Amino acid sequence: MTDASREHAVVGQCAGDRFVAIMHPANGPTQRLGVVIVVGGPQYRVGSHRQFVITARSLAAAGFATLRFDYRGMGDSDGPLRTFESVRDDIRCAIDLLLAQAPGLSGVVLWGLCDAASAVLMYCLHDQRVHGLVIANPWVRTEQGQAAVHLWHYYPRRVLQPSFWRKVLSGGFGFGRAAREFAGTAQRALDQPDTTAAKSTAFIEEMAQGFARFRGRILLFISERDLTASEFTNLSSSSRRWRSALGRSTVELRKLSGADHTFSIRRHLDAANAACIDWLTRLAG
């Protein structure tokens, strides 16, 4: 029986709403840890270019029972649409469902990309069943941070692209508009955040607490060609608190050369999955 033929849909309940998940039983000897893939949004359990399907099957083939699910309000699950800041109950219920489907597990690892990585960091201190985190390109978006990333990462890359110079030489490039956009971006990057902005980014503080205080192990993926990852890298390098958290022996950083935000090129996704399986095997062992 193939891995794909063993996976099956399961339905759970969360605060009175029905949510839908796909269970991937471990193939062969089952490792003691299972994996819950927490989906970034707005997205459902398949993921961009079937990313989460491929990842779940890879983990299950390596012996790690894996569950991927739809938040309430997304995909096939009931309830109103919610943001990554309000999915704590959904994550808890998904863990409950995985452990009910694979009762021999001693704990779980949460896997999250983008704002799902943020949600995972915000959740991890509230559930002792979580033994590890796999987080990829965490979302720490602020207006100032986004402007800084465009200023120091996007613009330098853009002027090196042949398509940019073709546009310039063909007369299709608007220098005046580009100059105004650049000036506005530079101003936003240098501005001090106001009180309203601080309130809207309170989730970053909660993420930092999770990263610093989580007692399990963390595997962090950073894609080279991703502005979201660049914004996280800028934040973590400029903050003593983030640098200290990232420097702990329990944190393993993997930089994926050439990869984009969702590992859309298959060799990058395969490399990430292989690194994840290696890390999980060491953690379970």
Secondary structure, 3 states (H helix, E strand, C coil): CCHHHHCEEEEEEECCEEEEEEEECCCCCCCCEEEEEECCCCCCCCCHHHHHHHHHHHHHHCCCCEEEECCCCCCCCCCCCCCHHHCHHHHHHHHHHHHHHCCCCCEEEEEEECHHHHHHHHHHHHCCCEEEEEEECCCCCCHHHHHHHHHHHHHHHHCCCHHHHHHHHCCCCCHHHHHHHHHHHHHHHHCCCCHHHHHHCHHHHHHHHHHHHCCCEEEEEEECCCHHHHHHHHHHHHCHHHHHHHCCCCEEEEEECCCCCCCCCHHHHHHHHHHHHHHHHHHHC
